[in-house]
Amino acid sequence: MACAANISNTVNGAITYNGTRYDILALAEWVSYQSWRKSGGLNGMPVAMIITQWGFEHGWGATGLADIQATLNFAFQRSACGYSGTYDNSRPSGRNLIFSTLRDGISAYAKLMIEGYIHVRYAYSRAGGNAPGIRAAVKALQDGYDPNYTGPASGFCHSQVFALNSYATRRIWAEHPYPGMDTTITNSNNTCLNSLMYIQKTDPNVYGLPNLY
C-alpha cells in the first residue's frame, strides 16, 4: 500500500504492552467495531479516521508510536472518563494523562468518541461513507457539531450536556482541530489510509479487549 513513509509506519505499526504486540490497525478496528455495536448497526467510526486522529495527536511514525505506548492515551483526552489513569506533570498540559493499562486507555478513548461525540459517526454514515463520509465526519469532529445531526444530546464524561447540532452546542476535542485531516485520509497517494475508509463490522478479536457494548 503506497503511503508517505511516516504514515505507513503508523498504519502498519504496533505498540507493545506487557510483552504482547498490538497492531495499530487492529486497535483502530476494535474501536470502530465498538461504535458499530453501540449504534445497533446503524453507523460507526471509520477505521481510517481513528488512526489519523492518533497520528495527528501523537505524530506519525516511530516517535508517535512510542508516545502512544508510553501514555496509552490514544488521542490525548484530558479526562480518564471513569477509567484508571494518572497525570504526569512533567508533560505538557493537555497531554499529561497517562492511562494505567492498555485496556483503560483504548476503552476510555472508544467510549468518549462513541458516546461523547456521537455526531461524528452519524455524519460519516449520513454522507454515505467512503470519501464523502470521511469529509463529513472530519468536519463534524473539527467543528464540534454537525448541523444535520438529529440524534440525542450527550453529557458523557462532562458536566455539560451538548446537543452537537449547532455552534452554540458544540463539543470540541482539539484546540487546533486537525487541519488537513480529510485530505490526508482521502489523498490518492495515501492508499494505506484511504483503503481503511470503512466501519469494522466483525469482531477483530484483540487480545485482552472485551466488547464494551
Secondary structure, DSSP 8 states (H G I E B T S, - for coil): ----HHHHHHHT-EEEETTEEEEHHHHHHHHHHHHHHHTTSS----HHHHHHHHHHHH-SSHHHHHHHHHH--TT--S--TTS-EEE-TTS-TTS-EEESSHHHHHHHHHHIIIIISHHHHHHHHHTTSHHHHHHHHHHHHHHS--TT--S--B-TTSSS-B--SSGGG---S-SS--TTHHHHHH-TT-HHHHTT-S---S----TT-----
